[in-house]
């Protein structure tokens, strides 16, 4: 992709594309997926691309997603007219269009044909006893974390589960699977999965967010009880016990905005109440959701404003 005469933003876009797509494609087959948040067909195709690319990772296949709203310049260079648009990239060049492959079978057939014709370097499956390359594992963990952060907990759980199958010792994947299941309302299954883990994995520091998520999920109540707690908190704004009970139940039920708002208000009113219980619970929620999550970052900013003015 030419980079002469570009403005600063366009040059940055080219640099990102070179790093994320061109360089990996020198040895691997990159599935390049142009998509957007508002695109319904994209959401239907994405799970297919993610699943097949994970299964073909040991054959040298990687998936790179390009949001056309964020990377308009790159989309224009590829003359993307509609989405989803999917290409197979090798050595910096598109070698096939995969857009019409909408099922796992169709996509696998096309990939098999391409891989038979190109000197794509396979993953580490033949070199280290069938284990997935660490770089690829990290890519899928990051992908699942992003899906979870975007609010699709069920799909995130599916991706994490696939990573766990590929790399049973990957603690980040186990932690993500538990957190995703809790977020999807499957706290019982999440607890069962956690209980079945090896003690060394359970005790790993990276499992702390999963433990927090399970502990918070234990406060879940039915809709009628949640409504009663909400009503009590609204009627008695100075009753810290009522506010705290509602916050715990709200988060466990998926209403994390309400939970954070209630806890932040409590901290602003009396940070020392019950030995700082409101702040401690809010920080536990941050840990369970993920400290790098945009939702957490925004609430941490509000917490800092309350604490430091």
N, C-alpha and C positions, 0 to 999 in steps of 0.2 A: 504494500500500500504506500503510495507516494506521500512524502511529507514536506515537499517544497512549497513555500508560500502559504503555510498554514498559520492561523492565529494561535495564541497560547492554549486556548481550550481545545482546539482541534488537535494540536500537537500532543496534548496530554491524553486525548482520546486514542490517538494512534499509538502512543507509548503503552497505554493499558492494553490495547488490542495485541500489540507485539508481545507483551509479557504473558498475557493470559491465553492467547490463541496461537500466534505464529511460532513462538519458541517451543511450546509443547508439541506442536504439529510437526516439528523437524524429525521426531522419532515416533510419535504416536498419531493415531487417528482421532481428531477432535470433532465431536458432534457439536456444531454451532447452532444454538437455538435462539432465534429472534422472537421475543415475546413481549407482553405488557400485562400489567395488573388487571386492566379492564377487559382483557381478551378471554371470552368464554372458551373457545376451542383450545387456547393455549393451556388453560387449566386442565382440560381433558387430556391433552397430549403429554403434559409434563410428567405425570407419574409413569407413563410408558417409557419416556426417554430416560428417566432416572433409574428405573428398574433394569432396563436392558443395558444401559451404560455401566451399571454396577456389576451386572453379570459378565460383561465383556471386558471389564477392567484388566483382567489378567491377559487379555489378548492385545492390550495396548490401546484401548478405547477410553476416551475421557469426554465428559460433557461440560460445555461452557455455555452459560446462558447470558444473553445480551438483551437488556431491557431497552426497547426502542425509544422509550420516553426519556431515558437517561443518556443514551448513546445515539442521539439522532444523527450525528456525523458519520458514525460507523455504519448505521443502517442505510444512510444515503449512499455510501460507497458501494454497498452491496445491492443497491437499487431495490430495497425491500418495498414492495407495494402492498402486501397484506401479511398478516400474521395469523398463526405461526408460520414462519419460514425457517427451514432447517437444512443446513449444509453439512457435508462431511469434508473436513479440511485435512490436507496432508502436505507437509513441507511448505506451509504458507499459502496454499492455493486450494480453492474449492474443487473437489474431485467428483462430487455427486450431490444432487439435491435429494433430501430425504423427507421433504414436506408431506408427500403423499403416503408415507408409511405411518399409518395411524394406529396400528395394532402391534403387539409384541412380535407376532409371527412375521408380519411384513417387514418390520424394522430389522429383525434378526436375519432374514433372508438377504436384504440389501447389504447389511454389514458383512455377512459371510462372503458375498460376491466381491465386495471392495477389498476385504482383507486378503482374499485369495490372489489379488492382482498387485498389491502394493507391499513394499518391504517394511511394513509396520513392525516395530520392535515390540514383542510381547511384554506383558508385565512380568513381575518377579515370580509368577506361578511356577515356572519350570526351574527357577534358579534357587529357590529357598523353600522347597517343600510345599508349594501350593499356597503360601500365604500371600495376602494382598500387599502390594507395595505400600509402605507407610504413607507416602505422599498422597496416594489415591484414597487411602482410608481417611486421612485428614480432610481431603476434599469432600467426601461424603458426609463426614461428621459436621463440617462447616455448613454444608448444604442443608442438612436436617435442622441444625440450629437456626438457620435463617428462615426455614419453613415454619418452625415453631414460633419464632419471633413474629412472623407475619400473621400468626393466629390460626394456622391449619394444624392443630395438634395431632389429629388422626393420621394425616399424611406424614408428619414428622415422625410419629411412632413407627410407621411402616418403614421409613428409610433407616431409622436407628436400628430396627430389628434386622434389616438386611445387613447392616454393618456388623452387628453382633454375630451374625452367622458367618461372615467373612473373617472376622477377627474377634474370637471369643474372649481374648484377654484385653480388649480395648476398653478401659475404664470409662473414658469419656462417652463412648457409645452406650454403655450400660446406664450411666447416669442420665444421659439424654432420653433413653427409652423410658425410664421410670418417670422422669419429669413430664414427658410428652403424654404418657398414659394418664397421669394425674390431671393434666390440663384438659385431656379429652373426656374426663369424667369417669375414667376406669381405674379408680384408686385401689379397688380390691385386687385387680389383676396386677397393678403396679407393685403392690405390697407382696404378692405371691412371687413375682419375678425377683424382687429384691431379696426376699427370704431364701430363694433358691441359689443365690450367688455364692461363690466361694468366699470364705471369711476374709481372705486377703483383698478381694475386690470390695467387699462391703466396708472394710476399714480404711480403704484408700481415701486420701484427702479429697480427691476429685469427686467422690460420691457424696460429699457434704450437701451440695444443692439438692440431690435426690432425697436425702434423708429429711431435709427441711421441707421439701414438697410433700412427702408422706406425712410428716407430723402435722403440717397445716391442713392437709386433706382430712385428717381425723376429726376436724371440727365441722364437717359438713352436716347440714340439717335439711329437712324437707322444705318444700316451698312455703308451706303454711307457717312453719316455725321461723323461717327466715323473714317472712312478712311481719310476724309478730315482733321479732327482734328489731327490724327496721323501724317499725312504728314506735317501739319503746325508746329507741335512740333518738328519734325525731322529737318525741314528746318531752324527753328529759335530757336536753343538751349538756347539762352540767353533771349528769350521772356518768362518771367515768367507767363504772362497771358495765353499764348498758352500752356505752359506746364501744368498749373493748369486745364485748360479746358479739355485737353486731359486726364489727370489723373482722373478727375471726371467721364467723359464719359466712360473711359475704365473700371473702377470698376463697374459702373452701368451695363455695358454690359457683365460682367463676366470675364474680363481680369484683374484680381486683381494683377497679377505679374507685368504687364505693369504699372498699376496705382501706385503700391508701388515703383517701380523703378523710376518713374518720380518724385514722391513726395520726395523720399529720395535724389535724385539728386538736387532738388530745395532747400531742407534743407541744403545740403552741400554747395550749392552756396550762399545762402542768407537766413539764418533762420529767419531774422526779416522781410522779404518781406510781405507786406500787413498784418502787425501785427501778424506775425507767422501763416498765413493761411495754409501753406503747412503742418506744423507739426500738427496743429489742425485737419486738414482733415485726415491725416494719423492715428492719434490717434482715430478718429471717425471710421475709417475703422477697426482698431484693435478691437474696442468695438463691432462693428457689426458682425465681424467674430467670435469673442470669444477670450478672453485674454489668455486662456489656449490652444488654437489651436496651433499645431506645426508650421503652416505657420506664425502665428502671432509671436510666440516665436522667430523664425528665423529673422523676419523683425525687431522686437524690438532689437535684438542683433545688427543688422546693424545700427539701429538708435542710439543706445548707442555708437557704435564706432565712428559715425559721431559727436555726441555731446561731447564725453569725450575723444576721441582719443584712 
